[in-house]
Amino acid sequence: IRAIGNAQTDTAENAFDTSSLLVDGTSDYLYMPSASWFDPGDQDWTAECWFKSTATANGGLISKRNAGGASNTDFVSYLWGDGKVKIWVSNGSSYIVSELTTTSTYNDGNWHHVAFVRNGSNFDIYVDGSSDANTTISGSVPTSTRNFNIGTDHGTNAEFNGSIDEVRISDTARYTASYTTPTEPFQNDGNTLLLVHCDGTDGDQTFFDDNGQF
């Protein structure tokens, strides 16, 4: 996992364990090139993480995207400038989920758990155990070698300013109704495609995938 700029572990902040990823919104992010392991097609999937921020500028949380619009996007999620969470999902030519947006705002300086979940024809943004936005979805996310990004939309574009922890991508719908917010780090299992705990010593720029992809 490549740490770009000053992206680093920060022991002053963490959702769990020792630290989290700290990015400041200026040329700091993590990425994994050619992420062909995310290949959900029209099947269920979950992308989730913990985040904390007080920023007002639009910042990418987690995405699989290169520069460009729907033709260069699998999915891209943001903490928007108004404090709401948004996501777009593409079929490779157009958005099959377009700007799904939460009702509540979350740039309040507290840790929040967010999960983007496809469950059949349902698509939800869950925050802290409850669905805060939902829509219907049809169509497939295509196989691609676009980059996987943490803390940015793509490259130095719409970078997140704050802390991110416990990033997990799964090939199943982890949440299909209201749930109790996780109280411990995620565990690697048979449905895990990527799991980044963001643990390390203060200022470290080495990040690992607990699932062994990177």
QUIDA-V591533 format. One record per pair of residues at least 4 apart in sequence whose ideal C-beta (glycine too) atoms are under 8 Angstrom apart, sorted by the first residue. I is the first residue (numbers start at 0). J is the second residue. Records with the same first field share a line. If there is no record, write none. Layout:
I = J  J
This chain:
0 = 29  30  31  195  206  207  208  213
1 = 29  30  31  32
2 = 6  7  29  204  205  206
3 = 26  27  28  29  30
4 = 25  26  27  28
5 = 22  23  26  27
6 = 20  21  22  27  28  29  150  204
7 = 20  21  27  201  202  203  204
8 = 17  18  19  20  21  197  198  199  200  201  202  203  204  206
9 = 13  18  19  20  21  162  201  202
10 = 17  18  200  201
11 = 201
12 = 18  19  21  51  162  164
13 = 17  18  19  162  164  197
14 = 19  49  51  110  112  164  165
15 = 49  164  165  183  184  196
16 = 184  196  198
17 = 198  199  200
18 = 197  198  199  200  201  203
19 = 49  51  162  163  164  197
20 = 29  149  150  162  163  164  195  197  206
21 = 27  161  162
22 = 27  28  150  151  158  159  160  161  162  163
23 = 27  160
24 = 54  56  58  158  159  160
25 = 158
26 = 155  158
27 = 150  158
28 = 59  148  149  150  151  154  155  158  159
29 = 148  149  150  195  206
30 = 146  147  148  149  151  154
31 = 146  147  193  208  212  213
32 = 146
33 = 144  145  146
34 = 63  144  145  146  147
35 = 142  143  144
36 = 192  193  212
37 = 44  63  73  140  147  168  192  193
38 = 140  142
39 = 43  44  117  139  140  170
40 = 139  140  141  142
41 = 137  138  139  140
42 = 117  170
43 = 116  117  118  119  170  171  172
44 = 116  117  140  168  169  170  171  172
45 = 114  115  116  117  167  168  169  171  172  173  174
46 = 61  74  76  114  115  167  168  169
47 = 112  113  114  115  165  166  167  168  169  173
48 = 60  61  112  113  149  163  164  165  166  167
49 = 110  111  112  113  163  164  165
50 = 60  78  105  110  111  113  159  161  162  163  164
51 = 108  109  110  111  161  162
52 = 58  78  105  106  108  159  160  161  162
53 = 106  107  108  161
54 = 58  78  106  159  160  161
55 = 80  81  82  106
56 = 80  160
57 = 77  78  79  80  157
58 = 77  78  150  151  157  158  159  160  161
59 = 75  76  77  148  150  151  152  153  156  157  158  159
60 = 76  77  78  84  113  149  150  159  163
61 = 76  147  148  149  163  166  168
62 = 72  73  74  75  76  147  148  151  152  153
63 = 72  73  74  75  143  145  146  147  148
64 = 71  72  73  74  75  145  146  148  152  153
65 = 71  72  145  146  153
66 = 71  153  154  156
67 = 71  72
68 = 72
69 = 87  89  90  91  92  93  94
70 = 89  91  92
71 = 145  153
72 = 87  88  89  94  145
73 = 88  89  140  141  143  145
74 = 86  87  88  89  96  115  140
75 = 86  87  152  153
76 = 84  85  86  87  113  115
77 = 84  85  86  152  157
78 = 82  83  84  105  106  159  161
79 = 83  84  85  100
81 = 104
82 = 104  105  106  107
83 = 100  101  102  103  104  105
84 = 100  101  105  113  124  126  131  132
85 = 98  99  100  101
86 = 96  98  99  115  124
87 = 94  96  97  98  99
88 = 94  95  96  117  122  136  140
89 = 93  94  95  140
90 = 94  95  138  139  140  141
91 = 140  141  143
94 = 98
95 = 136  137  138  140
96 = 122  134  136
99 = 122  124  132  133  134
100 = 132
101 = 105  124  126  131  132
102 = 131  132
103 = 126  131
105 = 109  111  113  126
110 = 162  164
111 = 126  127
112 = 125  126  127  128  180  181
113 = 124  125  126
114 = 123  124  125  126  173  174
115 = 122  123  124  125
116 = 121  122  123  124  125  172  173  174  175
117 = 121  122  136  172
118 = 122  123  172  175
119 = 172
120 = 135  136  137
121 = 133  134  135  136  175
122 = 133  134  135  136
123 = 130  132  133  174
124 = 130  131  132  133
125 = 129  130  131  174  178
126 = 131
127 = 180
128 = 177  178  179  180
129 = 177
130 = 177
146 = 153
147 = 193
148 = 152  153  154
149 = 163  166  195
150 = 158  159  163
151 = 155  156  157  158  159
152 = 156  157  158
159 = 163
163 = 197
164 = 196  197
165 = 181  184  185  195  196  197
166 = 193  194  195  197
167 = 185  191  193  194  195
168 = 191  192  193  194
169 = 173  190  191  192
170 = 190  192
171 = 190
173 = 190
174 = 178
181 = 185
184 = 196
185 = 191  194  196
187 = 191  194  209  210
191 = 209  210
192 = 210  212
193 = 208  210  212  213
194 = 208  209  210
195 = 206  207  208  209
196 = 207  209
197 = 206
199 = 203  205  206
207 = 213
208 = 212  213
